[in-house]
Amino acid sequence: MTKRELEKLLKQNGWEIISGARHDMAVKEGTNVKIPIPRHKSDIPVGTVNSILKDAGLK
C-alpha cells in the first residue's frame, strides 16, 4: 500500500493528516491518539500498514 492510499483510507474514516518534520501524523478529533505515517517513495511495508490500521481501529 502506498502512502497516498493509506492516507485516503484514514481520511475516509475521520482521521486528519498533519505534516510533521520526519513523519506525517494522523489525528482524530475527540481522541488523544497520534499515529505516525512514514514517508516512503515506494510501498509501505505490510507490517507497518497493519500496525497503523490497528492503531486507527480499522483492523
C-alpha positions as a printed NumPy array, in Angstrom:
array([[  0.   ,   0.   ,   0.   ],
       [  1.33 ,   3.418,  -0.881],
       [  1.358,   6.396,   1.48 ],
       [ -1.323,   8.092,  -0.608],
       [ -3.649,   5.052,  -0.44 ],
       [ -3.155,   4.773,   3.326],
       [ -3.887,   8.468,   3.872],
       [ -7.014,   8.231,   1.715],
       [ -8.279,   5.278,   3.773],
       [ -7.624,   7.102,   7.049],
       [ -9.336,  10.293,   5.808],
       [-12.421,   8.3  ,   4.777],
       [-12.659,   7.098,   8.371],
       [-12.453,  10.512,  10.027],
       [ -8.702,  10.928,  10.512],
       [ -6.895,  14.161,   9.652],
       [ -3.35 ,  14.105,   8.25 ],
       [ -0.934,  16.717,   9.622],
       [  2.548,  17.248,   8.167],
       [  5.436,  16.785,  10.538],
       [  9.196,  17.116,  10.347],
       [ 10.03 ,  13.465,   9.632],
       [  6.643,  11.75 ,   9.545],
       [  3.127,  12.883,   8.862],
       [  0.704,  12.36 ,  11.736],
       [ -2.826,  11.031,  11.639],
       [ -5.002,  12.571,  14.351],
       [ -8.695,  12.211,  15.098],
       [-10.775,  14.881,  16.757],
       [-12.059,  13.8  ,  20.148],
       [ -9.186,  11.373,  20.75 ],
       [ -5.714,  11.82 ,  22.118],
       [ -4.171,   9.434,  19.568],
       [ -1.459,  10.463,  17.108],
       [ -0.336,   7.865,  14.59 ],
       [  2.926,   8.478,  12.68 ],
       [  2.736,   7.879,   8.921],
       [  6.162,   7.266,   7.315],
       [  7.082,   8.998,   4.077],
       [  8.112,   6.209,   1.707],
       [  8.577,   6.7  ,  -2.012],
       [  7.565,   3.103,  -2.645],
       [  5.074,   0.865,  -0.857],
       [  4.954,   0.963,   2.938],
       [  5.848,  -2.471,   4.41 ],
       [  2.828,  -4.683,   5.171],
       [  3.641,  -4.936,   8.892],
       [  3.801,  -1.153,   9.215],
       [  0.479,  -0.703,   7.402],
       [ -1.158,  -3.349,   9.613],
       [  0.164,  -1.638,  12.742],
       [ -1.138,   1.772,  11.598],
       [ -4.575,   0.335,  10.745],
       [ -4.715,  -1.466,  14.116],
       [ -3.838,   1.749,  15.981],
       [ -6.538,   3.572,  13.987],
       [ -9.116,   0.924,  14.907],
       [ -9.613,  -0.164,  11.32 ],
       [ -8.316,  -3.714,  11.69 ]])
